Amino acid sequence: MEVKLYTLSTCSHCRAAKQFLRDAGVDFTFIDVDLLETIQKSAVIQEIRKLNPRLTFPTIVVGDRVIVGFKEQEVREALCL
């Protein structure tokens, strides 16, 4: 199951989500949106808005499930942990 995070490099909730996944041994990819170049950033923001119209962080995608914010219990359920 693919796990992808859209994060901000300065966001404490985003850092906590990444650390939780690392500690749980989950393979995941992430994009720190604030560190992208302008053109790339615009494309990723459009991608996130389709998943999370409010464009808040972190936006966590586990398979086809979207979790907005770091909600540990929801992430555990989505990952069957």
PDB file with one MODEL, atoms N, CA, C and O in Angstrom:
MODEL        1
ATOM      1  N   MET A   1       0.846  -1.175   0.000  1.00  0.00           N
ATOM      2  CA  MET A   1       0.000   0.000   0.000  1.00  0.00           C
ATOM      3  C   MET A   1       0.895   1.243   0.000  1.00  0.00           C
ATOM      4  O   MET A   1       1.821   1.349   0.803  1.00  0.00           O
ATOM      5  N   GLU A   2       0.612   2.169  -0.896  1.00  0.00           N
ATOM      6  CA  GLU A   2       1.410   3.386  -0.999  1.00  0.00           C
ATOM      7  C   GLU A   2       1.010   4.381   0.086  1.00  0.00           C
ATOM      8  O   GLU A   2      -0.172   4.594   0.357  1.00  0.00           O
ATOM      9  N   VAL A   3       2.025   4.979   0.695  1.00  0.00           N
ATOM     10  CA  VAL A   3       1.808   6.011   1.709  1.00  0.00           C
ATOM     11  C   VAL A   3       2.576   7.246   1.266  1.00  0.00           C
ATOM     12  O   VAL A   3       3.784   7.195   1.036  1.00  0.00           O
ATOM     13  N   LYS A   4       1.853   8.362   1.150  1.00  0.00           N
ATOM     14  CA  LYS A   4       2.462   9.601   0.690  1.00  0.00           C
ATOM     15  C   LYS A   4       2.026  10.735   1.598  1.00  0.00           C
ATOM     16  O   LYS A   4       0.859  10.825   1.980  1.00  0.00           O
ATOM     17  N   LEU A   5       2.972  11.600   1.941  1.00  0.00           N
ATOM     18  CA  LEU A   5       2.683  12.751   2.780  1.00  0.00           C
ATOM     19  C   LEU A   5       2.990  14.024   2.022  1.00  0.00           C
ATOM     20  O   LEU A   5       4.002  14.124   1.329  1.00  0.00           O
ATOM     21  N   TYR A   6       2.111  14.990   2.161  1.00  0.00           N
ATOM     22  CA  TYR A   6       2.358  16.347   1.693  1.00  0.00           C
ATOM     23  C   TYR A   6       2.564  17.161   2.958  1.00  0.00           C
ATOM     24  O   TYR A   6       1.672  17.240   3.803  1.00  0.00           O
ATOM     25  N   THR A   7       3.734  17.763   3.090  1.00  0.00           N
ATOM     26  CA  THR A   7       4.118  18.387   4.347  1.00  0.00           C
ATOM     27  C   THR A   7       4.754  19.754   4.108  1.00  0.00           C
ATOM     28  O   THR A   7       5.023  20.155   2.975  1.00  0.00           O
ATOM     29  N   LEU A   8       4.984  20.451   5.217  1.00  0.00           N
ATOM     30  CA  LEU A   8       5.778  21.669   5.226  1.00  0.00           C
ATOM     31  C   LEU A   8       6.996  21.395   6.106  1.00  0.00           C
ATOM     32  O   LEU A   8       6.876  20.743   7.143  1.00  0.00           O
ATOM     33  N   SER A   9       8.143  21.879   5.705  1.00  0.00           N
ATOM     34  CA  SER A   9       9.372  21.591   6.443  1.00  0.00           C
ATOM     35  C   SER A   9       9.362  22.196   7.846  1.00  0.00           C
ATOM     36  O   SER A   9      10.084  21.723   8.723  1.00  0.00           O
ATOM     37  N   THR A  10       8.566  23.223   8.069  1.00  0.00           N
ATOM     38  CA  THR A  10       8.538  23.930   9.355  1.00  0.00           C
ATOM     39  C   THR A  10       7.392  23.499  10.262  1.00  0.00           C
ATOM     40  O   THR A  10       7.233  24.045  11.354  1.00  0.00           O
ATOM     41  N   CYS A  11       6.598  22.535   9.832  1.00  0.00           N
ATOM     42  CA  CYS A  11       5.377  22.129  10.546  1.00  0.00           C
ATOM     43  C   CYS A  11       5.671  21.026  11.562  1.00  0.00           C
ATOM     44  O   CYS A  11       6.159  19.956  11.197  1.00  0.00           O
ATOM     45  N   SER A  12       5.378  21.284  12.824  1.00  0.00           N
ATOM     46  CA  SER A  12       5.652  20.286  13.870  1.00  0.00           C
ATOM     47  C   SER A  12       4.762  19.055  13.716  1.00  0.00           C
ATOM     48  O   SER A  12       5.204  17.944  14.007  1.00  0.00           O
ATOM     49  N   HIS A  13       3.526  19.225  13.268  1.00  0.00           N
ATOM     50  CA  HIS A  13       2.630  18.077  13.062  1.00  0.00           C
ATOM     51  C   HIS A  13       3.133  17.212  11.899  1.00  0.00           C
ATOM     52  O   HIS A  13       3.014  15.988  11.922  1.00  0.00           O
ATOM     53  N   CYS A  14       3.688  17.866  10.903  1.00  0.00           N
ATOM     54  CA  CYS A  14       4.255  17.141   9.763  1.00  0.00           C
ATOM     55  C   CYS A  14       5.469  16.321  10.200  1.00  0.00           C
ATOM     56  O   CYS A  14       5.613  15.159   9.820  1.00  0.00           O
ATOM     57  N   ARG A  15       6.327  16.930  10.992  1.00  0.00           N
ATOM     58  CA  ARG A  15       7.503  16.213  11.504  1.00  0.00           C
ATOM     59  C   ARG A  15       7.074  15.031  12.369  1.00  0.00           C
ATOM     60  O   ARG A  15       7.674  13.959  12.299  1.00  0.00           O
ATOM     61  N   ALA A  16       6.040  15.225  13.184  1.00  0.00           N
ATOM     62  CA  ALA A  16       5.545  14.143  14.044  1.00  0.00           C
ATOM     63  C   ALA A  16       4.992  12.989  13.198  1.00  0.00           C
ATOM     64  O   ALA A  16       5.205  11.821  13.525  1.00  0.00           O
ATOM     65  N   ALA A  17       4.287  13.314  12.119  1.00  0.00           N
ATOM     66  CA  ALA A  17       3.732  12.275  11.243  1.00  0.00           C
ATOM     67  C   ALA A  17       4.852  11.465  10.602  1.00  0.00           C
ATOM     68  O   ALA A  17       4.787  10.236  10.557  1.00  0.00           O
ATOM     69  N   LYS A  18       5.883  12.152  10.106  1.00  0.00           N
ATOM     70  CA  LYS A  18       7.023  11.453   9.498  1.00  0.00           C
ATOM     71  C   LYS A  18       7.716  10.554  10.525  1.00  0.00           C
ATOM     72  O   LYS A  18       8.052   9.408  10.225  1.00  0.00           O
ATOM     73  N   GLN A  19       7.924  11.068  11.717  1.00  0.00           N
ATOM     74  CA  GLN A  19       8.604  10.288  12.755  1.00  0.00           C
ATOM     75  C   GLN A  19       7.779   9.073  13.159  1.00  0.00           C
ATOM     76  O   GLN A  19       8.325   7.991  13.373  1.00  0.00           O
ATOM     77  N   PHE A  20       6.459   9.251  13.265  1.00  0.00           N
ATOM     78  CA  PHE A  20       5.583   8.136  13.601  1.00  0.00           C
ATOM     79  C   PHE A  20       5.720   7.018  12.570  1.00  0.00           C
ATOM     80  O   PHE A  20       5.849   5.846  12.924  1.00  0.00           O
ATOM     81  N   LEU A  21       5.691   7.391  11.294  1.00  0.00           N
ATOM     82  CA  LEU A  21       5.794   6.388  10.235  1.00  0.00           C
ATOM     83  C   LEU A  21       7.159   5.706  10.240  1.00  0.00           C
ATOM     84  O   LEU A  21       7.257   4.494  10.048  1.00  0.00           O
ATOM     85  N   ARG A  22       8.204   6.490  10.462  1.00  0.00           N
ATOM     86  CA  ARG A  22       9.548   5.888  10.548  1.00  0.00           C
ATOM     87  C   ARG A  22       9.607   4.900  11.706  1.00  0.00           C
ATOM     88  O   ARG A  22      10.077   3.774  11.542  1.00  0.00           O
ATOM     89  N   ASP A  23       9.130   5.320  12.876  1.00  0.00           N
ATOM     90  CA  ASP A  23       9.161   4.458  14.062  1.00  0.00           C
ATOM     91  C   ASP A  23       8.351   3.179  13.866  1.00  0.00           C
ATOM     92  O   ASP A  23       8.684   2.131  14.420  1.00  0.00           O
ATOM     93  N   ALA A  24       7.278   3.275  13.066  1.00  0.00           N
ATOM     94  CA  ALA A  24       6.425   2.114  12.804  1.00  0.00           C
ATOM     95  C   ALA A  24       6.985   1.238  11.683  1.00  0.00           C
ATOM     96  O   ALA A  24       6.433   0.179  11.384  1.00  0.00           O
ATOM     97  N   GLY A  25       8.083   1.682  11.063  1.00  0.00           N
ATOM     98  CA  GLY A  25       8.687   0.894   9.994  1.00  0.00           C
ATOM     99  C   GLY A  25       7.926   0.941   8.684  1.00  0.00           C
ATOM    100  O   GLY A  25       8.028   0.023   7.870  1.00  0.00           O
ATOM    101  N   VAL A  26       7.163   2.007   8.474  1.00  0.00           N
ATOM    102  CA  VAL A  26       6.345   2.143   7.266  1.00  0.00           C
ATOM    103  C   VAL A  26       7.160   2.837   6.176  1.00  0.00           C
ATOM    104  O   VAL A  26       7.782   3.870   6.420  1.00  0.00           O
ATOM    105  N   ASP A  27       7.152   2.266   4.980  1.00  0.00           N
ATOM    106  CA  ASP A  27       7.773   2.922   3.831  1.00  0.00           C
ATOM    107  C   ASP A  27       6.830   4.011   3.347  1.00  0.00           C
ATOM    108  O   ASP A  27       5.639   3.763   3.162  1.00  0.00           O
ATOM    109  N   PHE A  28       7.349   5.206   3.143  1.00  0.00           N
ATOM    110  CA  PHE A  28       6.514   6.302   2.681  1.00  0.00           C
ATOM    111  C   PHE A  28       7.358   7.294   1.892  1.00  0.00           C
ATOM    112  O   PHE A  28       8.585   7.321   1.994  1.00  0.00           O
ATOM    113  N   THR A  29       6.675   8.093   1.117  1.00  0.00           N
ATOM    114  CA  THR A  29       7.323   9.210   0.435  1.00  0.00           C
ATOM    115  C   THR A  29       6.683  10.485   0.958  1.00  0.00           C
ATOM    116  O   THR A  29       5.540  10.481   1.417  1.00  0.00           O
ATOM    117  N   PHE A  30       7.434  11.569   0.882  1.00  0.00           N
ATOM    118  CA  PHE A  30       6.871  12.851   1.302  1.00  0.00           C
ATOM    119  C   PHE A  30       7.399  13.964   0.427  1.00  0.00           C
ATOM    120  O   PHE A  30       8.465  13.857  -0.180  1.00  0.00           O
ATOM    121  N   ILE A  31       6.636  15.024   0.379  1.00  0.00           N
ATOM    122  CA  ILE A  31       7.029  16.228  -0.337  1.00  0.00           C
ATOM    123  C   ILE A  31       6.879  17.390   0.633  1.00  0.00           C
ATOM    124  O   ILE A  31       5.785  17.664   1.126  1.00  0.00           O
ATOM    125  N   ASP A  32       7.999  18.076   0.904  1.00  0.00           N
ATOM    126  CA  ASP A  32       7.946  19.317   1.675  1.00  0.00           C
ATOM    127  C   ASP A  32       7.593  20.422   0.680  1.00  0.00           C
ATOM    128  O   ASP A  32       8.458  20.928  -0.035  1.00  0.00           O
ATOM    129  N   VAL A  33       6.330  20.781   0.646  1.00  0.00           N
ATOM    130  CA  VAL A  33       5.808  21.687  -0.372  1.00  0.00           C
ATOM    131  C   VAL A  33       6.508  23.044  -0.336  1.00  0.00           C
ATOM    132  O   VAL A  33       6.763  23.634  -1.386  1.00  0.00           O
ATOM    133  N   ASP A  34       6.817  23.538   0.839  1.00  0.00           N
ATOM    134  CA  ASP A  34       7.441  24.859   0.954  1.00  0.00           C
ATOM    135  C   ASP A  34       8.860  24.897   0.396  1.00  0.00           C
ATOM    136  O   ASP A  34       9.392  25.985   0.173  1.00  0.00           O
ATOM    137  N   LEU A  35       9.482  23.764   0.165  1.00  0.00           N
ATOM    138  CA  LEU A  35      10.841  23.730  -0.357  1.00  0.00           C
ATOM    139  C   LEU A  35      10.904  23.553  -1.880  1.00  0.00           C
ATOM    140  O   LEU A  35      11.990  23.530  -2.461  1.00  0.00           O
ATOM    141  N   LEU A  36       9.743  23.429  -2.518  1.00  0.00           N
ATOM    142  CA  LEU A  36       9.709  23.234  -3.970  1.00  0.00           C
ATOM    143  C   LEU A  36       9.918  24.551  -4.706  1.00  0.00           C
ATOM    144  O   LEU A  36       9.647  25.626  -4.171  1.00  0.00           O
ATOM    145  N   GLU A  37      10.405  24.452  -5.943  1.00  0.00           N
ATOM    146  CA  GLU A  37      10.504  25.621  -6.814  1.00  0.00           C
ATOM    147  C   GLU A  37       9.097  26.033  -7.229  1.00  0.00           C
ATOM    148  O   GLU A  37       8.171  25.224  -7.169  1.00  0.00           O
ATOM    149  N   THR A  38       8.934  27.272  -7.645  1.00  0.00           N
ATOM    150  CA  THR A  38       7.620  27.862  -7.908  1.00  0.00           C
ATOM    151  C   THR A  38       6.740  27.043  -8.843  1.00  0.00           C
ATOM    152  O   THR A  38       5.580  26.782  -8.521  1.00  0.00           O
ATOM    153  N   ILE A  39       7.264  26.635  -9.988  1.00  0.00           N
ATOM    154  CA  ILE A  39       6.452  25.899 -10.969  1.00  0.00           C
ATOM    155  C   ILE A  39       6.038  24.549 -10.401  1.00  0.00           C
ATOM    156  O   ILE A  39       4.877  24.153 -10.508  1.00  0.00           O
ATOM    157  N   GLN A  40       6.978  23.854  -9.805  1.00  0.00           N
ATOM    158  CA  GLN A  40       6.702  22.549  -9.211  1.00  0.00           C
ATOM    159  C   GLN A  40       5.716  22.702  -8.054  1.00  0.00           C
ATOM    160  O   GLN A  40       4.808  21.886  -7.899  1.00  0.00           O
ATOM    161  N   LYS A  41       5.892  23.741  -7.248  1.00  0.00           N
ATOM    162  CA  LYS A  41       5.021  23.989  -6.098  1.00  0.00           C
ATOM    163  C   LYS A  41       3.577  24.186  -6.551  1.00  0.00           C
ATOM    164  O   LYS A  41       2.660  23.654  -5.925  1.00  0.00           O
ATOM    165  N   SER A  42       3.362  24.939  -7.621  1.00  0.00           N
ATOM    166  CA  SER A  42       2.010  25.184  -8.128  1.00  0.00           C
ATOM    167  C   SER A  42       1.327  23.879  -8.527  1.00  0.00           C
ATOM    168  O   SER A  42       0.148  23.679  -8.236  1.00  0.00           O
ATOM    169  N   ALA A  43       2.057  23.004  -9.184  1.00  0.00           N
ATOM    170  CA  ALA A  43       1.487  21.723  -9.623  1.00  0.00           C
ATOM    171  C   ALA A  43       1.136  20.850  -8.420  1.00  0.00           C
ATOM    172  O   ALA A  43       0.078  20.221  -8.402  1.00  0.00           O
ATOM    173  N   VAL A  44       2.005  20.808  -7.426  1.00  0.00           N
ATOM    174  CA  VAL A  44       1.749  19.986  -6.238  1.00  0.00           C
ATOM    175  C   VAL A  44       0.580  20.557  -5.440  1.00  0.00           C
ATOM    176  O   VAL A  44      -0.232  19.796  -4.914  1.00  0.00           O
ATOM    177  N   ILE A  45       0.483  21.867  -5.342  1.00  0.00           N
ATOM    178  CA  ILE A  45      -0.645  22.486  -4.624  1.00  0.00           C
ATOM    179  C   ILE A  45      -1.963  22.123  -5.292  1.00  0.00           C
ATOM    180  O   ILE A  45      -2.947  21.854  -4.603  1.00  0.00           O
ATOM    181  N   GLN A  46      -1.999  22.110  -6.614  1.00  0.00           N
ATOM    182  CA  GLN A  46      -3.221  21.696  -7.329  1.00  0.00           C
ATOM    183  C   GLN A  46      -3.557  20.240  -6.997  1.00  0.00           C
ATOM    184  O   GLN A  46      -4.722  19.893  -6.803  1.00  0.00           O
ATOM    185  N   GLU A  47      -2.537  19.402  -6.935  1.00  0.00           N
ATOM    186  CA  GLU A  47      -2.708  17.983  -6.592  1.00  0.00           C
ATOM    187  C   GLU A  47      -3.293  17.842  -5.174  1.00  0.00           C
ATOM    188  O   GLU A  47      -4.210  17.053  -4.948  1.00  0.00           O
ATOM    189  N   ILE A  48      -2.755  18.608  -4.242  1.00  0.00           N
ATOM    190  CA  ILE A  48      -3.232  18.542  -2.855  1.00  0.00           C
ATOM    191  C   ILE A  48      -4.669  19.038  -2.753  1.00  0.00           C
ATOM    192  O   ILE A  48      -5.478  18.435  -2.048  1.00  0.00           O
ATOM    193  N   ARG A  49      -4.997  20.125  -3.445  1.00  0.00           N
ATOM    194  CA  ARG A  49      -6.365  20.683  -3.369  1.00  0.00           C
ATOM    195  C   ARG A  49      -7.423  19.676  -3.813  1.00  0.00           C
ATOM    196  O   ARG A  49      -8.559  19.723  -3.340  1.00  0.00           O
ATOM    197  N   LYS A  50      -7.059  18.766  -4.720  1.00  0.00           N
ATOM    198  CA  LYS A  50      -8.001  17.723  -5.136  1.00  0.00           C
ATOM    199  C   LYS A  50      -8.278  16.761  -3.979  1.00  0.00           C
ATOM    200  O   LYS A  50      -9.380  16.224  -3.861  1.00  0.00           O
ATOM    201  N   LEU A  51      -7.275  16.549  -3.132  1.00  0.00           N
ATOM    202  CA  LEU A  51      -7.404  15.638  -1.995  1.00  0.00           C
ATOM    203  C   LEU A  51      -7.933  16.345  -0.757  1.00  0.00           C
ATOM    204  O   LEU A  51      -8.697  15.774   0.020  1.00  0.00           O
ATOM    205  N   ASN A  52      -7.517  17.595  -0.583  1.00  0.00           N
ATOM    206  CA  ASN A  52      -7.791  18.365   0.626  1.00  0.00           C
ATOM    207  C   ASN A  52      -7.999  19.824   0.212  1.00  0.00           C
ATOM    208  O   ASN A  52      -7.048  20.605   0.205  1.00  0.00           O
ATOM    209  N   PRO A  53      -9.239  20.199  -0.135  1.00  0.00           N
ATOM    210  CA  PRO A  53      -9.508  21.547  -0.640  1.00  0.00           C
ATOM    211  C   PRO A  53      -9.051  22.679   0.280  1.00  0.00           C
ATOM    212  O   PRO A  53      -8.804  23.790  -0.190  1.00  0.00           O
ATOM    213  N   ARG A  54      -8.935  22.415   1.579  1.00  0.00           N
ATOM    214  CA  ARG A  54      -8.507  23.460   2.517  1.00  0.00           C
ATOM    215  C   ARG A  54      -7.000  23.672   2.491  1.00  0.00           C
ATOM    216  O   ARG A  54      -6.499  24.643   3.060  1.00  0.00           O
ATOM    217  N   LEU A  55      -6.268  22.765   1.831  1.00  0.00           N
ATOM    218  CA  LEU A  55      -4.818  22.863   1.674  1.00  0.00           C
ATOM    219  C   LEU A  55      -4.127  23.025   3.027  1.00  0.00           C
ATOM    220  O   LEU A  55      -3.357  23.961   3.243  1.00  0.00           O
ATOM    221  N   THR A  56      -4.419  22.094   3.927  1.00  0.00           N
ATOM    222  CA  THR A  56      -3.785  22.102   5.243  1.00  0.00           C
ATOM    223  C   THR A  56      -2.796  20.939   5.319  1.00  0.00           C
ATOM    224  O   THR A  56      -2.853  19.993   4.533  1.00  0.00           O
ATOM    225  N   PHE A  57      -1.896  21.041   6.283  1.00  0.00           N
ATOM    226  CA  PHE A  57      -0.795  20.081   6.373  1.00  0.00           C
ATOM    227  C   PHE A  57      -0.707  19.478   7.761  1.00  0.00           C
ATOM    228  O   PHE A  57      -1.048  20.132   8.746  1.00  0.00           O
ATOM    229  N   PRO A  58      -0.250  18.227   7.847  1.00  0.00           N
ATOM    230  CA  PRO A  58       0.065  17.354   6.726  1.00  0.00           C
ATOM    231  C   PRO A  58      -1.204  16.807   6.080  1.00  0.00           C
ATOM    232  O   PRO A  58      -2.244  16.681   6.725  1.00  0.00           O
ATOM    233  N   THR A  59      -1.097  16.492   4.814  1.00  0.00           N
ATOM    234  CA  THR A  59      -2.120  15.727   4.113  1.00  0.00           C
ATOM    235  C   THR A  59      -1.474  14.369   3.870  1.00  0.00           C
ATOM    236  O   THR A  59      -0.452  14.263   3.193  1.00  0.00           O
ATOM    237  N   ILE A  60      -2.087  13.335   4.432  1.00  0.00           N
ATOM    238  CA  ILE A  60      -1.523  11.983   4.400  1.00  0.00           C
ATOM    239  C   ILE A  60      -2.419  11.112   3.527  1.00  0.00           C
ATOM    240  O   ILE A  60      -3.632  11.054   3.725  1.00  0.00           O
ATOM    241  N   VAL A  61      -1.807  10.440   2.566  1.00  0.00           N
ATOM    242  CA  VAL A  61      -2.560   9.553   1.676  1.00  0.00           C
ATOM    243  C   VAL A  61      -2.063   8.131   1.919  1.00  0.00           C
ATOM    244  O   VAL A  61      -0.891   7.817   1.709  1.00  0.00           O
ATOM    245  N   VAL A  62      -2.987   7.283   2.368  1.00  0.00           N
ATOM    246  CA  VAL A  62      -2.686   5.867   2.611  1.00  0.00           C
ATOM    247  C   VAL A  62      -3.584   5.083   1.666  1.00  0.00           C
ATOM    248  O   VAL A  62      -4.786   4.955   1.896  1.00  0.00           O
ATOM    249  N   GLY A  63      -2.982   4.556   0.591  1.00  0.00           N
ATOM    250  CA  GLY A  63      -3.793   3.898  -0.432  1.00  0.00           C
ATOM    251  C   GLY A  63      -4.728   4.920  -1.047  1.00  0.00           C
ATOM    252  O   GLY A  63      -4.281   5.905  -1.635  1.00  0.00           O
ATOM    253  N   ASP A  64      -6.037   4.685  -0.911  1.00  0.00           N
ATOM    254  CA  ASP A  64      -7.012   5.652  -1.441  1.00  0.00           C
ATOM    255  C   ASP A  64      -7.660   6.483  -0.329  1.00  0.00           C
ATOM    256  O   ASP A  64      -8.616   7.218  -0.574  1.00  0.00           O
ATOM    257  N   ARG A  65      -7.142   6.364   0.872  1.00  0.00           N
ATOM    258  CA  ARG A  65      -7.683   7.108   2.019  1.00  0.00           C
ATOM    259  C   ARG A  65      -6.850   8.375   2.267  1.00  0.00           C
ATOM    260  O   ARG A  65      -5.620   8.330   2.284  1.00  0.00           O
ATOM    261  N   VAL A  66      -7.540   9.495   2.456  1.00  0.00           N
ATOM    262  CA  VAL A  66      -6.879  10.766   2.721  1.00  0.00           C
ATOM    263  C   VAL A  66      -7.146  11.156   4.168  1.00  0.00           C
ATOM    264  O   VAL A  66      -8.293  11.188   4.613  1.00  0.00           O
ATOM    265  N   ILE A  67      -6.074  11.451   4.897  1.00  0.00           N
ATOM    266  CA  ILE A  67      -6.174  11.883   6.292  1.00  0.00           C
ATOM    267  C   ILE A  67      -5.579  13.284   6.366  1.00  0.00           C
ATOM    268  O   ILE A  67      -4.415  13.499   6.026  1.00  0.00           O
ATOM    269  N   VAL A  68      -6.384  14.219   6.809  1.00  0.00           N
ATOM    270  CA  VAL A  68      -5.942  15.607   6.900  1.00  0.00           C
ATOM    271  C   VAL A  68      -5.523  15.881   8.332  1.00  0.00           C
ATOM    272  O   VAL A  68      -6.321  15.740   9.259  1.00  0.00           O
ATOM    273  N   GLY A  69      -4.270  16.272   8.511  1.00  0.00           N
ATOM    274  CA  GLY A  69      -3.721  16.479   9.844  1.00  0.00           C
ATOM    275  C   GLY A  69      -3.117  15.181  10.346  1.00  0.00           C
ATOM    276  O   GLY A  69      -3.384  14.109   9.803  1.00  0.00           O
ATOM    277  N   PHE A  70      -2.304  15.284  11.382  1.00  0.00           N
ATOM    278  CA  PHE A  70      -1.700  14.076  11.946  1.00  0.00           C
ATOM    279  C   PHE A  70      -2.630  13.534  13.019  1.00  0.00           C
ATOM    280  O   PHE A  70      -2.593  13.953  14.176  1.00  0.00           O
ATOM    281  N   LYS A  71      -3.462  12.595  12.603  1.00  0.00           N
ATOM    282  CA  LYS A  71      -4.399  11.920  13.500  1.00  0.00           C
ATOM    283  C   LYS A  71      -3.894  10.493  13.634  1.00  0.00           C
ATOM    284  O   LYS A  71      -4.205   9.626  12.817  1.00  0.00           O
ATOM    285  N   GLU A  72      -3.111  10.268  14.677  1.00  0.00           N
ATOM    286  CA  GLU A  72      -2.390   8.999  14.817  1.00  0.00           C
ATOM    287  C   GLU A  72      -3.318   7.798  14.725  1.00  0.00           C
ATOM    288  O   GLU A  72      -2.999   6.826  14.040  1.00  0.00           O
ATOM    289  N   GLN A  73      -4.451   7.848  15.398  1.00  0.00           N
ATOM    290  CA  GLN A  73      -5.353   6.699  15.387  1.00  0.00           C
ATOM    291  C   GLN A  73      -5.879   6.409  13.985  1.00  0.00           C
ATOM    292  O   GLN A  73      -5.971   5.247  13.589  1.00  0.00           O
ATOM    293  N   GLU A  74      -6.221   7.442  13.235  1.00  0.00           N
ATOM    294  CA  GLU A  74      -6.696   7.245  11.860  1.00  0.00           C
ATOM    295  C   GLU A  74      -5.596   6.662  10.978  1.00  0.00           C
ATOM    296  O   GLU A  74      -5.851   5.805  10.132  1.00  0.00           O
ATOM    297  N   VAL A  75      -4.374   7.136  11.186  1.00  0.00           N
ATOM    298  CA  VAL A  75      -3.256   6.613  10.397  1.00  0.00           C
ATOM    299  C   VAL A  75      -3.029   5.138  10.755  1.00  0.00           C
ATOM    300  O   VAL A  75      -2.817   4.309   9.870  1.00  0.00           O
ATOM    301  N   ARG A  76      -3.073   4.819  12.037  1.00  0.00           N
ATOM    302  CA  ARG A  76      -2.929   3.416  12.468  1.00  0.00           C
ATOM    303  C   ARG A  76      -3.988   2.533  11.823  1.00  0.00           C
ATOM    304  O   ARG A  76      -3.678   1.449  11.328  1.00  0.00           O
ATOM    305  N   GLU A  77      -5.247   2.993  11.827  1.00  0.00           N
ATOM    306  CA  GLU A  77      -6.340   2.218  11.227  1.00  0.00           C
ATOM    307  C   GLU A  77      -6.125   2.031   9.733  1.00  0.00           C
ATOM    308  O   GLU A  77      -6.315   0.934   9.207  1.00  0.00           O
ATOM    309  N   ALA A  78      -5.726   3.105   9.046  1.00  0.00           N
ATOM    310  CA  ALA A  78      -5.522   3.026   7.593  1.00  0.00           C
ATOM    311  C   ALA A  78      -4.397   2.049   7.254  1.00  0.00           C
ATOM    312  O   ALA A  78      -4.442   1.369   6.229  1.00  0.00           O
ATOM    313  N   LEU A  79      -3.383   1.987   8.129  1.00  0.00           N
ATOM    314  CA  LEU A  79      -2.239   1.106   7.905  1.00  0.00           C
ATOM    315  C   LEU A  79      -2.418  -0.268   8.517  1.00  0.00           C
ATOM    316  O   LEU A  79      -1.570  -1.143   8.344  1.00  0.00           O
ATOM    317  N   CYS A  80      -3.526  -0.467   9.238  1.00  0.00           N
ATOM    318  CA  CYS A  80      -3.793  -1.721   9.954  1.00  0.00           C
ATOM    319  C   CYS A  80      -2.687  -2.007  10.972  1.00  0.00           C
ATOM    320  O   CYS A  80      -2.199  -3.133  11.060  1.00  0.00           O
ATOM    321  N   LEU A  81      -2.295  -0.995  11.735  1.00  0.00           N
ATOM    322  CA  LEU A  81      -1.268  -1.167  12.767  1.00  0.00           C
ATOM    323  C   LEU A  81      -1.900  -1.424  14.122  1.00  0.00           C
ATOM    324  O   LEU A  81      -1.190  -1.593  15.112  1.00  0.00           O
TER     325      LEU A  81
ENDMDL
END
